[in-house]
């Protein structure tokens, strides 16, 4: 199996390099003080930390290109970072790297209502896109739970999803065009304003590449017209299995909701303790939040059919919210679920596996069994409609050895997802966290092919090295049995 390792460590004159960056972006946009660099030593996966050598905050595509060109010429690895909300360590620095932050690139460049598109810089926050176009009756569909703080550049890198990805798809389904800076410092334009472009789908290759193929500096997004009617149903159940069967039955009936979310009793009570929606029944074993949209007659008909399916599967109560404020209250609890876990546990470790909907009942039972076997409670709050699980393993990181145990439990959950025909990630990405599980999902030929693409665009291997793919140094036993040679056949280890 071909693997790509980071560039060999070299001795650099960081003071001189910082001065070169300052001539490009200005003194205030280069972070070099040790205590200030601490801010950038991790992303949302806080259990992994590494301080970068320098942080650079460019404001334009041209500045990004010049910074990357210096990195390429001097063989310095770089890591791109948006808002730092990623949960897989995708923006985790490596030793002696340059961290390139797009936080200052926050301009909405153009809005084209006639062609239903908007062009933004990568630092624009996800929710700002909808805010910018809502006055004309449009919105941007991908809506991660962190949408009030996550950036479009990060969403593109990780191919983020969200509550509404069941019906409307993930980020890649809404990216029309990209301006990118390659790892060699070149500026490329991928895609176009038309949905279908001739030639290879390089836009599709770039979205979800986790910073290993360069940095997006302009993104043209598809926006959608808001629906005439939106209704949200809350159904509560006395068993997780019944809730899981309901999800499969709704989709099996030919109904396509905007989103279907499931929360178990752990999650329900954590949310009510913190957010106090006063909507989620604390004694429910599981609840479903189901959103339907479209023309008013269509949304109402779907809501009636879904209510009947819920009751057939044993739902105790089904409430329907049609008022905008009531809908917002229901979703507010779901969006705050991860943060609310701090109320019931000092720490949690979240995973991001995907399974076929028909396997929900079985897999949720197996996750409960694994949690009992390892001795950790597991809360479940996830995108049930598309089978994107987010099991949260509750533990105390202050206890020595606990993190290693919950990581092992998380790995077993990922392997379970693959065994039933699923994936090791739905929207959080692979990053530093799940790279060792790539061989569980992909064959040697699969990974080789992906690395050929990476090598063609990043011949020096300096763009977000060590992420996405396993290496002996990062995975140890996870990379055993493979020939550790790069694309050019040169031994690296």
VMD Tcl script that draws the C-alpha trace (Angstrom):
set ca {
  {0.00 0.00 0.00}
  {1.30 3.44 -0.89}
  {1.30 5.97 1.91}
  {2.30 9.59 1.92}
  {4.38 10.89 4.78}
  {5.13 14.47 5.77}
  {8.24 16.13 4.37}
  {11.47 15.23 6.13}
  {12.17 17.56 9.06}
  {14.38 20.46 8.09}
  {15.98 23.26 10.05}
  {14.36 26.58 9.22}
  {15.17 30.13 10.20}
  {11.71 30.94 11.57}
  {12.53 34.58 12.24}
  {13.49 35.08 8.61}
  {10.45 33.15 7.38}
  {8.16 35.21 9.62}
  {9.66 38.37 8.15}
  {8.94 37.09 4.64}
  {5.32 36.46 5.57}
  {5.06 39.92 7.15}
  {6.03 41.54 3.86}
  {3.03 39.78 2.31}
  {0.28 40.08 4.95}
  {1.56 42.72 7.37}
  {3.03 42.48 10.85}
  {-0.29 42.05 12.67}
  {-1.26 39.10 10.51}
  {1.68 36.91 11.51}
  {1.43 35.21 14.90}
  {4.79 34.19 16.29}
  {4.68 34.64 20.08}
  {4.60 31.32 21.92}
  {1.65 32.19 24.16}
  {-0.42 33.42 21.19}
  {0.30 30.26 19.21}
  {-1.41 28.23 21.95}
  {-4.76 29.41 20.59}
  {-4.12 27.44 17.40}
  {-2.73 24.19 18.81}
  {-5.95 22.19 18.26}
  {-9.36 22.33 16.61}
  {-12.61 20.95 18.03}
  {-10.84 17.65 18.77}
  {-9.16 19.05 21.85}
  {-7.60 15.77 22.98}
  {-4.91 16.19 20.27}
  {-2.63 19.26 20.54}
  {0.43 20.56 18.71}
  {1.70 24.13 18.54}
  {2.49 25.40 15.00}
  {5.74 27.21 14.28}
  {3.90 30.27 12.94}
  {0.37 31.35 12.09}
  {-0.37 33.50 9.04}
  {-3.70 35.26 8.43}
  {-3.96 36.35 4.78}
  {-6.85 38.47 3.46}
  {-6.82 37.74 -0.28}
  {-6.30 34.89 -2.73}
  {-3.06 36.48 -3.88}
  {-1.72 36.65 -0.32}
  {-2.59 32.98 0.26}
  {-0.77 32.06 -2.96}
  {2.36 33.96 -1.97}
  {2.41 32.40 1.51}
  {1.95 28.89 0.09}
  {4.65 29.53 -2.53}
  {7.16 30.25 0.24}
  {6.14 27.03 1.98}
  {6.56 25.08 -1.26}
  {9.92 26.61 -2.16}
  {11.34 26.02 1.33}
  {9.68 22.62 1.86}
  {7.65 23.77 4.87}
  {4.44 21.85 5.65}
  {1.31 23.95 6.07}
  {-2.13 23.37 7.54}
  {-5.21 25.40 6.60}
  {-7.65 26.39 9.32}
  {-11.08 28.01 9.26}
  {-13.00 28.57 12.49}
  {-11.37 25.58 14.17}
  {-14.67 23.81 14.91}
  {-13.76 20.54 13.17}
  {-14.13 17.39 15.27}
  {-11.64 15.06 13.57}
  {-8.36 16.95 13.99}
  {-8.35 18.09 10.37}
  {-6.87 21.48 11.33}
  {-4.45 20.01 13.88}
  {-0.97 21.46 13.29}
  {2.01 19.18 12.92}
  {5.43 19.94 14.35}
  {7.26 22.83 12.63}
  {4.39 23.71 10.31}
  {2.84 26.95 9.15}
  {-0.82 27.28 10.03}
  {-2.67 29.37 7.43}
  {-5.88 30.77 8.90}
  {-8.64 32.08 6.63}
  {-10.41 33.81 9.53}
  {-9.91 37.28 8.02}
  {-11.30 36.32 4.61}
  {-14.93 37.11 5.43}
  {-16.34 38.92 2.41}
  {-19.55 37.97 0.63}
  {-18.32 38.74 -2.87}
  {-21.45 38.40 -4.98}
  {-25.10 37.38 -4.74}
  {-26.86 36.29 -7.92}
  {-30.54 35.69 -7.16}
  {-31.48 35.03 -10.79}
  {-29.04 32.11 -10.98}
  {-29.51 31.20 -7.31}
  {-25.88 31.44 -6.29}
  {-23.67 33.34 -3.89}
  {-19.88 33.68 -3.93}
  {-18.08 34.02 -0.61}
  {-14.61 33.94 0.90}
  {-13.73 30.91 3.02}
  {-13.92 32.70 6.38}
  {-17.59 33.54 5.95}
  {-19.63 31.83 8.66}
  {-22.13 29.23 7.44}
  {-25.17 30.97 8.90}
  {-24.19 34.34 7.40}
  {-25.00 33.02 3.94}
  {-28.64 32.41 4.83}
  {-28.82 35.72 6.68}
  {-27.52 37.54 3.60}
  {-30.15 36.09 1.24}
  {-33.16 35.45 3.49}
  {-34.62 38.88 2.78}
  {-35.21 37.75 -0.80}
  {-36.69 34.42 0.30}
  {-33.58 32.24 -0.17}
  {-31.41 30.14 2.14}
  {-28.30 27.95 2.15}
  {-29.25 24.33 2.88}
  {-26.19 22.65 4.53}
  {-26.58 23.40 8.23}
  {-24.07 21.73 10.60}
  {-24.93 22.05 14.29}
  {-22.04 24.49 14.53}
  {-23.43 26.66 11.73}
  {-23.36 29.85 13.82}
  {-19.56 29.58 14.14}
  {-18.20 27.17 11.48}
  {-16.85 28.67 8.26}
  {-17.60 27.86 4.63}
  {-13.93 27.04 3.95}
  {-13.98 24.40 6.68}
  {-17.33 23.08 5.42}
  {-15.79 22.65 1.96}
  {-12.71 20.92 3.36}
  {-14.73 18.42 5.40}
  {-17.78 18.16 3.11}
  {-20.00 19.05 6.06}
  {-23.63 17.99 6.28}
  {-26.22 18.88 8.87}
  {-29.84 18.36 9.77}
  {-31.16 18.87 6.25}
  {-28.66 16.73 4.33}
  {-31.23 13.90 4.10}
  {-33.25 15.76 1.47}
  {-30.88 18.43 0.24}
  {-27.46 16.78 0.39}
  {-24.14 17.78 1.93}
  {-21.75 20.60 1.02}
  {-20.55 19.05 -2.24}
  {-24.11 19.14 -3.58}
  {-24.17 22.92 -3.16}
  {-20.72 23.99 -4.39}
  {-20.76 25.23 -7.97}
  {-17.27 26.69 -8.31}
  {-14.05 27.19 -6.36}
  {-10.99 29.35 -6.54}
  {-8.18 27.41 -4.90}
  {-4.50 27.84 -4.15}
  {-2.65 24.60 -4.86}
  {0.21 23.33 -2.68}
  {2.63 24.69 -5.28}
  {1.24 28.22 -4.85}
  {-0.72 28.30 -8.12}
  {-4.23 29.78 -8.36}
  {-6.84 27.58 -10.06}
  {-10.53 28.00 -10.80}
  {-12.60 24.83 -10.60}
  {-16.19 24.31 -11.71}
  {-18.40 27.13 -12.95}
  {-21.73 28.87 -12.50}
  {-23.50 26.12 -14.42}
  {-24.31 22.94 -12.45}
  {-22.89 20.64 -15.12}
  {-19.41 21.36 -16.50}
  {-17.44 19.27 -19.02}
  {-14.23 17.51 -18.08}
  {-13.21 15.89 -14.82}
  {-15.18 16.91 -11.75}
  {-12.24 18.53 -9.97}
  {-14.62 20.50 -7.78}
  {-15.96 17.21 -6.46}
  {-12.42 15.95 -5.89}
  {-11.49 19.05 -3.91}
  {-14.58 19.21 -1.69}
  {-13.93 16.87 1.23}
  {-10.19 16.61 0.57}
  {-9.53 17.99 4.07}
  {-6.88 20.52 3.08}
  {-4.63 17.94 1.43}
  {-5.09 19.40 -2.07}
  {-4.81 23.10 -1.26}
  {-6.84 25.98 0.16}
  {-10.18 27.29 -1.13}
  {-10.15 31.09 -1.27}
  {-13.46 31.75 -3.06}
  {-16.51 29.49 -3.04}
  {-19.61 29.80 -5.23}
  {-22.58 28.18 -3.51}
  {-26.02 27.18 -4.65}
  {-28.84 28.84 -2.69}
  {-32.44 27.60 -2.57}
  {-35.80 29.29 -2.48}
  {-37.45 28.97 0.93}
  {-40.40 26.57 1.07}
  {-43.97 27.83 1.26}
  {-44.64 25.68 4.32}
  {-42.41 24.06 6.95}
  {-43.67 21.79 9.72}
  {-41.71 20.04 12.46}
  {-43.01 16.95 14.25}
  {-41.78 15.74 17.63}
  {-42.58 12.10 18.38}
  {-41.56 10.40 21.63}
  {-41.03 6.68 22.11}
  {-40.51 4.23 24.93}
  {-37.79 2.37 23.00}
  {-34.91 3.32 20.73}
  {-35.75 0.36 18.52}
  {-39.25 1.68 17.86}
  {-37.86 5.09 16.94}
  {-35.34 3.47 14.61}
  {-38.03 1.39 12.90}
  {-40.12 4.53 12.44}
  {-37.30 6.20 10.52}
  {-37.04 3.26 8.12}
  {-40.83 3.12 7.71}
  {-41.10 6.84 6.87}
  {-38.48 6.60 4.11}
  {-39.92 3.26 2.98}
  {-43.30 4.92 2.53}
  {-41.79 7.21 -0.10}
  {-41.82 10.31 2.10}
  {-38.68 12.46 1.97}
  {-38.55 14.80 4.98}
  {-36.15 17.73 5.08}
  {-34.53 16.04 8.07}
  {-35.05 13.32 10.67}
  {-33.10 13.59 13.93}
  {-33.04 11.16 16.85}
  {-32.10 11.83 20.48}
  {-31.98 9.30 23.30}
  {-32.81 9.83 26.98}
  {-29.27 10.95 27.87}
  {-29.45 13.66 25.24}
  {-33.02 14.70 26.03}
  {-32.29 15.36 29.69}
  {-28.97 17.08 29.02}
  {-30.69 19.46 26.59}
  {-33.60 20.18 28.93}
  {-31.18 20.88 31.79}
  {-29.29 23.44 29.71}
  {-31.58 24.83 27.00}
  {-34.89 24.31 28.87}
  {-37.05 23.99 25.76}
  {-39.83 22.46 27.91}
  {-40.74 20.52 24.76}
  {-38.75 17.30 25.11}
  {-40.40 14.72 27.42}
  {-37.77 13.78 30.01}
  {-39.14 10.26 30.48}
  {-38.98 9.36 26.78}
  {-36.44 6.71 25.82}
  {-36.03 8.40 22.43}
  {-37.53 11.22 20.42}
  {-37.63 11.94 16.71}
  {-37.60 15.44 15.25}
  {-38.96 15.30 11.70}
  {-39.17 18.30 9.40}
  {-41.29 18.38 6.24}
  {-41.37 21.21 3.75}
  {-42.75 22.20 0.36}
  {-46.08 23.57 -0.79}
  {-48.54 23.87 2.09}
  {-50.75 21.05 0.89}
  {-47.70 18.83 0.36}
  {-46.17 19.53 3.79}
  {-49.49 19.01 5.57}
  {-50.16 15.73 3.78}
  {-46.67 14.45 4.63}
  {-47.06 15.47 8.27}
  {-50.34 13.58 8.55}
  {-48.83 10.41 7.06}
  {-45.73 10.65 9.28}
  {-47.86 11.11 12.39}
  {-49.76 7.93 11.53}
  {-46.52 5.96 11.01}
  {-45.16 7.19 14.34}
  {-48.27 6.08 16.20}
  {-48.28 2.72 14.44}
  {-44.78 2.17 15.84}
  {-45.82 3.03 19.38}
  {-45.17 6.77 19.67}
  {-46.80 8.02 22.87}
  {-47.31 11.56 21.59}
  {-46.79 13.42 18.33}
  {-46.81 17.22 18.31}
  {-46.60 19.37 15.19}
  {-45.06 22.85 15.11}
  {-45.95 25.11 12.20}
  {-45.13 28.48 13.76}
  {-41.58 29.70 13.04}
  {-40.79 30.39 16.71}
  {-42.08 26.98 17.80}
  {-40.01 25.25 15.12}
  {-36.94 27.19 16.20}
  {-37.44 26.08 19.80}
  {-37.58 22.42 18.81}
  {-34.42 22.69 16.72}
  {-32.64 24.80 19.34}
  {-32.46 21.81 21.64}
  {-31.08 19.52 18.96}
  {-28.48 22.06 17.84}
  {-27.28 22.46 21.43}
  {-27.12 18.74 22.21}
  {-23.34 18.33 21.98}
  {-22.62 21.32 24.17}
  {-25.28 20.25 26.67}
  {-23.42 17.00 27.35}
  {-21.08 19.00 29.59}
  {-23.93 19.11 32.09}
  {-23.89 15.35 32.66}
  {-20.25 14.43 31.97}
  {-16.89 16.18 32.38}
  {-15.85 15.01 28.90}
  {-17.26 13.25 25.87}
  {-15.76 11.63 22.79}
  {-17.92 11.83 19.68}
  {-17.84 9.58 16.65}
  {-19.28 10.06 13.18}
  {-20.10 6.76 11.54}
  {-22.73 6.12 8.88}
  {-24.93 3.07 8.48}
  {-27.80 1.97 6.23}
  {-31.11 3.09 7.76}
  {-32.32 -0.50 7.83}
  {-29.52 -1.31 10.30}
  {-30.45 1.37 12.86}
  {-32.12 -0.96 15.34}
  {-29.28 -3.49 15.26}
  {-26.44 -0.97 15.39}
  {-27.93 1.07 18.24}
  {-28.29 -2.15 20.22}
  {-24.67 -3.07 19.48}
  {-23.44 0.40 20.52}
  {-25.26 -0.04 23.83}
  {-23.65 -3.46 24.24}
  {-20.17 -2.09 23.45}
  {-20.67 0.76 25.91}
  {-21.55 -1.74 28.64}
  {-18.60 -3.97 27.68}
  {-16.13 -1.07 27.91}
  {-17.83 0.45 30.96}
  {-18.88 3.83 29.49}
  {-22.34 5.31 28.94}
  {-23.00 6.30 25.33}
  {-25.45 9.05 24.43}
  {-26.94 9.05 20.95}
  {-27.99 12.15 19.04}
  {-27.77 11.91 15.27}
  {-29.07 12.39 11.74}
  {-31.32 9.35 11.73}
  {-32.74 9.97 8.27}
  {-29.45 9.34 6.48}
  {-27.99 6.98 9.10}
  {-25.25 9.41 10.21}
  {-24.62 8.40 13.83}
  {-23.04 10.63 16.47}
  {-22.51 8.40 19.53}
  {-21.10 10.45 22.39}
  {-19.00 8.38 24.79}
  {-19.15 9.98 28.24}
  {-15.96 9.82 30.33}
  {-13.59 11.73 32.58}
  {-10.34 12.75 30.90}
  {-8.81 13.55 34.29}
  {-8.60 9.80 34.97}
  {-5.34 8.44 33.50}
  {-5.87 6.05 30.60}
  {-9.53 6.93 30.06}
  {-8.99 8.66 26.71}
  {-7.19 5.66 25.27}
  {-10.06 3.38 26.31}
  {-12.79 5.55 24.84}
  {-10.79 5.92 21.62}
  {-10.69 2.12 21.42}
  {-14.45 2.00 22.00}
  {-14.94 4.65 19.31}
  {-12.87 2.57 16.92}
  {-15.01 -0.49 17.57}
  {-18.11 1.56 16.74}
  {-16.56 2.66 13.44}
  {-15.64 -0.92 12.55}
  {-19.22 -1.92 13.34}
  {-20.50 0.72 10.92}
  {-18.25 -0.60 8.14}
  {-19.31 -4.21 8.80}
  {-22.98 -3.38 8.21}
  {-22.21 -1.59 4.95}
  {-21.60 1.93 6.21}
  {-18.78 4.45 6.48}
  {-16.30 5.72 9.07}
  {-17.40 9.33 8.49}
  {-20.46 11.18 7.32}
  {-19.53 14.81 7.84}
  {-16.76 15.25 10.43}
  {-14.03 13.99 8.11}
  {-11.11 11.65 8.71}
  {-8.44 14.13 9.82}
  {-5.96 12.92 12.40}
  {-8.54 10.97 14.37}
  {-9.76 8.30 11.95}
  {-6.90 7.89 9.47}
  {-5.91 4.56 11.01}
  {-9.34 3.12 10.14}
  {-9.13 3.92 6.43}
  {-7.84 0.40 5.60}
  {-10.93 -1.03 7.32}
  {-13.07 0.68 4.70}
  {-10.85 0.93 1.61}
  {-8.71 -1.60 -0.20}
  {-5.01 -1.08 -0.90}
  {-5.88 -0.17 -4.50}
  {-8.48 2.35 -3.31}
  {-6.01 4.19 -1.10}
  {-3.24 3.98 -3.70}
  {-5.50 5.66 -6.25}
  {-6.39 8.47 -3.84}
  {-2.70 8.98 -3.09}
  {-1.88 9.21 -6.80}
  {-4.31 12.13 -7.01}
  {-2.79 13.74 -3.94}
  {0.74 13.27 -5.27}
  {-0.18 14.83 -8.63}
  {-1.43 18.02 -6.95}
  {0.95 18.08 -3.98}
  {4.21 16.45 -5.13}
  {6.12 17.48 -2.00}
  {3.43 16.30 0.42}
  {3.35 19.61 2.33}
  {-0.43 20.28 2.38}
  {-1.90 19.09 5.69}
  {0.47 16.13 5.90}
  {-0.29 13.06 8.06}
  {-4.04 13.64 7.69}
  {-6.60 11.43 5.98}
  {-4.28 8.49 5.21}
  {-2.45 6.09 7.56}
  {1.31 6.14 7.96}
  {3.54 3.93 10.15}
  {4.42 6.91 12.34}
  {0.84 7.98 12.96}
  {-0.88 4.60 13.04}
  {1.78 2.05 14.01}
  {-0.05 -1.26 14.03}
  {-2.79 0.30 11.93}
  {-0.35 0.49 9.02}
  {1.33 -2.87 9.48}
  {1.89 -5.12 6.52}
  {2.07 -2.38 3.94}
  {5.02 -1.37 1.79}
  {5.77 2.15 3.00}
  {6.90 3.81 -0.17}
  {5.74 7.04 -1.69}
  {4.41 7.50 -5.23}
  {7.90 7.86 -6.67}
  {9.00 4.59 -5.05}
  {11.33 6.29 -2.57}
  {11.54 4.77 0.89}
  {10.39 7.30 3.45}
  {10.78 5.43 6.68}
}
mol new
graphics top color blue
foreach p $ca { graphics top sphere $p radius 0.5 }
foreach p [lrange $ca 0 end-1] q [lrange $ca 1 end] { graphics top cylinder $p $q radius 0.2 }
display resetview
